[in-house]
Amino acid sequence: MSLVIPMVILMQQHLAAEGSTLVAKKMQYDLNTQQPFYGVSSEKRHKIFQLAIAHTHIDTIENYHRLLLWLWSGVYREERYLALDAGEYYSEYQTLASFGIYLEMLETADNVDTLDRLATNLIGKVILQERDLESYLIQWRESDSVWLKRASVLVHLQHKQQTNEALLSETILYLAADKSMLVQQAMGQVLNAYSQINFAFVDNFIKNNMTLLTPLCRREARKLTMMVNSTVD
């Protein structure tokens, strides 16, 4: 038996022990998902994850992949959160070799609670290492899936000085007329984050495309701009 299975079982047992039916129902209602919850807070989940990594040493990329997929395929939502916790924790395995696993997870990421972390902290990190993978972002922005379109933007969120400005600009303009609040909010969020790195670029981009960008996108992006302007004034 794979050493990953006892590790997963350990986490599941602790989740079940710490869970609350009332909390679980509220979590499910707030997220508006059909997937059930154990009803475990993020703080308790963090403690469970610490117990698990002390219990089992993941020392190969194969076991890293097994761990992520076992957890991600679990019945309860907190197991997906633990898959993301594990994905982020073992940074040495966040490489091209894991990209296919992240794509498998992306196929069933169905809300901001899972999609955003997966796109920014895992997929985005690999794409930063392997620029050829940016072709996926073009495919995703052209998809009918709101989650893939959101991912095509959020992947840039933590690229900072290494942000591909041309691709980001092209993607935002491509999606500028998209009616999804989730897409518009993501575009504003990424512009806002990048304005902390290159304020002039974001400021000019918004001014030059004022009529194309939605009020929501501009409002999210301009949060820092307004703070900077008020300081200057």
Beta strands, then each sheet from edge to edge (+ up, - down):
end
